[in-house]
């Protein structure tokens, strides 16, 4: 399987190392099994800016360790932006678009284009996107 981890899942892994949470346990099992697990450039940015703002040196190191294990996916494919535009229209027409949804739309578009399962605890932000495969490792 191939997974794309959302910001809240990476945060859960950083805050609960050594199998102290269900998410960390699943993450470690997937790594051992050899599943491909990715982080998106937007997620990287969201986490890094928050850690730098809080001057959380220990967590920055933990984040860098996680990022050395995961492959970083950059926003460099035109297809991702095309898919994001389609998702935007889909959500607008359903009345489900929120002003601060752009980052989530780009994350979802990356998962769709690269055929990844998005792992998130923000089900409400992604449940209305057609064809998106997602899992919640917290439940």
Secondary structure as GFF3:
##gff-version 3
##sequence-region A 1 139
A	DSSP	beta_strand	2	5	.	.	.	ID=ss1
A	DSSP	alpha_helix	7	15	.	.	.	ID=ss2
A	DSSP	alpha_helix	22	33	.	.	.	ID=ss3
A	DSSP	beta_strand	36	40	.	.	.	ID=ss4
A	DSSP	alpha_helix	41	54	.	.	.	ID=ss5
A	DSSP	alpha_helix	57	69	.	.	.	ID=ss6
A	DSSP	beta_strand	71	73	.	.	.	ID=ss7
A	DSSP	alpha_helix	78	94	.	.	.	ID=ss8
A	DSSP	three_ten_helix	99	101	.	.	.	ID=ss9
A	DSSP	alpha_helix	102	113	.	.	.	ID=ss10
A	DSSP	beta_strand	117	119	.	.	.	ID=ss11
A	DSSP	alpha_helix	123	126	.	.	.	ID=ss12
A	DSSP	beta_strand	134	135	.	.	.	ID=ss13
###
